[in-house]
């Protein structure tokens, strides 16, 4: 497989599979943008412990309800 073909396959996978799912979430996230900004200011960086990850999962999980 040439690198050009691999690139086309990757573009397709990202465009069709991943981007489509993310686009569905954008309106939900936009509705809660202020809270997400506050969370990111309170807990900056990537050094999040398990309790903060659980908080984010709980928050995102309640968005869909």
VOBA-582660 format. One line per 4 residues: their letters; for each residue x, z, y of N, C-alpha, C, O, CB. Coordinates in Angstrom, 3 decimals, padded with zeros to 6 digits. Atoms other than C-alpha are relative to their C-alpha. Glycine has a CB too. Layout:
! VOBA-582660
a) X Z Y X Z Y X Z Y X Z Y X Z Y; ...;
This chain:
! VOBA-582660
xxxx) 000.851 000.000 -001.166 000.000 000.000 000.000 000.899 000.000 001.232 001.824 000.805 001.338 -000.970 001.222 -000.004; -000.822 000.052 -001.199 001.444 -000.948 003.342 -000.427 001.086 000.975 -001.536 001.613 000.894 -000.090 -001.381 000.662; 000.317 -001.046 -000.966 001.587 001.504 006.195 -001.146 -000.424 000.912 -001.888 000.427 001.403 001.233 000.346 000.832; 001.108 000.476 -000.827 -000.823 -000.702 008.168 -001.338 000.254 -000.695 -002.296 000.696 -000.061 000.164 -001.500 000.310;
xxxx) 001.216 -000.261 000.765 -003.440 -000.465 005.415 -000.297 001.493 -000.053 -001.451 001.909 000.049 000.128 -000.565 -001.419; 000.185 -001.447 000.035 -002.889 003.266 005.168 -000.533 000.496 001.337 -001.386 001.382 001.380 001.321 000.709 -000.345; 000.485 -000.377 -001.322 -003.409 003.571 008.912 -001.449 -000.366 000.202 -002.203 000.394 000.810 000.834 -000.649 001.065; 001.392 000.424 -000.116 -006.652 001.631 008.731 -000.921 000.909 -000.806 -002.011 001.266 -000.360 -000.156 -001.451 -000.463;
xxxx) 000.794 -000.906 000.837 -007.913 003.812 005.902 -000.139 001.360 000.664 -001.215 001.957 000.645 000.638 000.154 -001.391; 000.034 -001.282 -000.690 -007.007 006.941 007.839 -000.928 -000.060 001.211 -001.714 000.861 001.432 001.411 000.412 000.432; 000.888 000.170 -001.149 -008.741 005.645 010.980 -001.461 000.004 -000.434 -002.307 000.624 000.210 000.325 -001.301 000.740; 001.371 000.044 000.508 -011.857 004.917 008.954 -000.459 001.393 -000.417 -001.557 001.825 -000.067 -000.108 -000.976 -001.187;
xxxx) 000.367 -001.334 000.487 -011.837 008.340 007.301 -000.261 000.952 001.156 -001.235 001.706 001.139 001.102 000.564 -000.901; 000.173 -000.884 -001.154 -011.414 010.140 010.599 -001.238 -000.403 000.788 -002.052 000.445 001.155 001.248 -000.033 000.906; 001.112 000.474 -000.811 -013.903 007.976 012.456 -001.350 000.197 -000.636 -002.293 000.640 000.019 000.182 -001.426 000.303; 001.300 -000.030 000.663 -016.654 007.882 009.908 -000.368 001.372 -000.552 -001.529 001.776 -000.492 -000.019 -001.001 -001.112;
xxxx) 000.300 -001.261 000.680 -016.371 011.206 008.159 000.107 001.211 000.920 -000.845 001.980 001.055 000.927 000.180 -001.175; -000.261 -001.208 -000.775 -014.866 013.790 010.473 -000.638 -000.067 001.381 -001.322 000.871 001.793 001.496 000.224 000.133; 000.510 000.109 -001.363 -015.800 012.520 013.933 -001.520 000.071 000.035 -002.086 000.655 000.960 000.473 -001.297 000.637; 001.466 -000.039 000.031 -019.448 012.055 012.963 -000.504 001.436 -000.124 -001.487 001.805 000.519 -000.537 -000.851 -001.166;
xxxx) 000.405 -001.402 000.156 -019.701 015.693 011.874 000.278 000.798 001.267 -000.521 001.651 001.653 000.726 000.638 -001.189; -000.342 -000.719 -001.228 -017.960 016.939 015.010 -000.962 -000.359 001.126 -001.346 000.505 001.914 001.444 -000.310 000.421; 000.923 000.427 -001.043 -020.236 014.887 017.257 -001.342 000.726 -000.082 -001.988 000.952 000.941 -000.220 -001.494 -000.087; 001.245 -000.748 000.166 -023.242 016.722 015.812 000.127 001.412 000.565 -000.857 001.986 001.031 -000.392 000.059 -001.480;
xxxx) -000.212 -001.371 -000.466 -021.691 020.065 016.803 000.188 000.103 001.510 -000.008 001.177 002.079 001.196 000.587 -000.690; -000.316 -000.050 -001.431 -020.817 019.140 020.390 -001.153 000.534 000.842 -000.909 001.406 001.676 000.382 -001.378 000.490; 001.083 -000.553 -000.821 -024.305 019.760 021.892 -000.200 001.502 -000.215 -000.509 002.232 000.727 -001.294 -000.729 -000.300; 000.145 -001.434 000.284 -024.475 023.150 020.158 001.089 000.781 000.708 000.818 001.814 001.320 000.051 000.273 -001.520;
xxxx) -001.117 -000.688 -000.642 -021.035 024.131 021.430 -000.126 -000.026 001.518 000.225 000.950 002.181 001.321 -000.629 -000.424; 000.163 000.091 -001.453 -021.815 022.921 024.958 -000.987 001.045 000.503 -000.813 001.584 001.596 -000.472 -001.404 000.402; 000.971 -001.019 -000.389 -024.806 025.276 025.064 000.623 001.386 000.086 000.130 002.248 000.813 -001.152 000.020 -000.979; -000.639 -001.321 000.063 -022.460 028.198 024.345 001.424 -000.037 000.544 002.265 000.778 000.164 000.011 000.515 -001.440;
xxxx) -001.353 000.192 -000.509 -019.423 027.029 026.281 000.521 001.223 000.759 001.694 001.575 000.639 000.040 -001.214 000.901; -000.436 -001.167 -000.770 -019.318 030.052 028.575 000.492 001.115 -000.924 001.531 001.722 -000.664 -001.148 000.515 000.887; -000.410 -001.050 000.928 -019.149 032.485 025.658 001.288 -000.381 -000.714 002.142 000.476 -000.942 -001.107 000.276 -001.020; -001.229 000.439 000.650 -016.478 030.402 023.938 001.198 000.128 000.928 002.295 000.465 000.482 -000.138 -001.438 -000.472;
xxxx) -001.100 -000.171 -000.962 -014.379 030.436 027.112 000.386 001.461 000.130 001.570 001.784 000.224 -000.390 -000.562 001.374; -000.292 -001.435 -000.080 -014.679 034.215 027.328 000.777 000.450 -001.226 001.753 001.190 -001.106 -001.301 000.816 000.133; -000.715 -000.367 001.228 -013.613 034.589 023.691 001.431 -000.518 000.014 002.348 000.173 -000.430 -000.736 -000.541 -001.227; -001.354 000.546 -000.026 -010.634 032.320 024.236 000.881 000.724 001.007 002.091 000.826 000.806 -000.039 -001.484 000.321;
xxxx) -000.799 -000.771 -000.969 -009.546 034.321 027.297 000.320 001.390 -000.528 001.405 001.917 -000.280 -000.741 000.112 001.340; -000.235 -001.332 000.548 -009.928 037.637 025.497 001.024 -000.019 -001.126 001.793 000.927 -001.300 -001.300 000.594 -000.501; -000.865 000.092 001.165 -008.040 036.448 022.453 000.769 -001.311 000.034 000.485 -002.204 -000.764 -000.816 000.118 -001.302; -000.744 001.264 -000.106 -005.562 033.732 023.495 000.986 -000.182 -001.150 001.347 000.769 -001.843 000.748 -000.060 001.330;
xxxx) -001.021 000.290 000.999 -003.144 032.049 021.171 -000.561 -000.160 -001.389 -001.772 -000.111 -001.605 001.024 001.075 -000.007; 000.386 000.233 001.385 -003.198 031.465 017.472 000.255 001.212 -000.876 000.143 001.117 -002.098 000.742 -001.190 -000.552; -000.306 -001.189 000.775 -002.306 034.977 016.400 -001.274 000.842 -000.115 -001.361 001.939 000.436 001.163 000.817 000.654; 001.266 -000.686 000.167 -005.821 035.972 015.399 000.007 000.728 -001.339 000.385 000.169 -002.368 -001.187 -000.993 000.088;
xxxx) 000.077 -000.742 001.254 -006.311 038.677 012.843 -001.326 -000.304 -000.702 -002.157 -001.050 -000.183 000.147 001.523 000.255; 001.182 000.304 000.810 -009.001 038.638 010.181 -001.288 000.465 000.661 -002.320 -000.188 000.506 000.126 000.638 -001.365; 001.223 -000.489 -000.639 -011.486 040.694 012.210 -000.463 -000.954 001.100 -001.664 -001.159 001.271 000.225 001.405 000.580; 000.380 000.951 -001.044 -011.396 038.209 015.095 -000.519 -001.291 -000.621 -001.480 -001.877 -000.121 001.195 -000.295 000.926;
xxxx) 000.495 001.197 000.687 -011.791 035.281 012.718 -001.406 000.244 -000.523 -002.252 -000.649 -000.468 000.942 -000.400 -001.159; 001.341 -000.336 000.481 -014.794 037.045 011.215 -000.995 -000.007 001.161 -002.129 -000.459 001.003 000.001 001.380 -000.701; 000.856 000.016 -001.183 -016.228 037.518 014.711 -000.362 -001.428 000.387 -001.521 -001.720 000.682 000.691 000.708 001.171; 000.250 001.400 -000.340 -015.861 033.810 015.439 -000.912 -000.656 -001.036 -001.813 -001.413 -000.673 001.326 -000.772 000.105;
xxxx) 000.863 000.565 001.044 -017.416 032.869 012.084 -001.436 000.486 000.174 -002.384 -000.287 000.038 000.526 000.378 -001.405; 001.342 -000.571 -000.194 -020.343 035.212 012.754 -000.668 -000.643 001.212 -001.854 -000.970 001.164 000.074 001.545 000.179; 000.558 000.602 -001.202 -020.817 033.784 016.256 -000.416 -001.431 -000.263 -001.532 -001.822 000.077 001.001 000.056 001.144; 000.333 001.390 000.291 -020.679 030.167 015.097 -001.126 -000.107 -001.015 -001.948 -001.020 -000.942 001.225 -000.737 -000.507;
xxxx) 001.072 000.005 000.984 -022.916 030.982 012.155 -001.343 000.272 000.625 -002.353 -000.274 000.181 000.272 001.010 -001.071; 001.272 -000.309 -000.651 -025.568 032.402 014.462 -000.452 -001.116 000.936 -001.613 -001.132 001.344 000.113 001.300 000.772; 000.394 001.124 -000.859 -025.540 029.241 016.604 -000.995 -000.909 -000.701 -001.881 -001.475 -000.061 001.227 -000.806 000.423; 000.848 000.908 000.740 -027.244 027.283 013.864 -001.358 000.585 -000.319 -002.255 -000.147 -000.738 000.674 -000.404 -001.256;
x) 001.288 -000.640 000.322 -030.069 029.800 013.408 -000.999 -000.173 001.110 -002.129 000.302 001.002 000.190 001.477 -000.280;
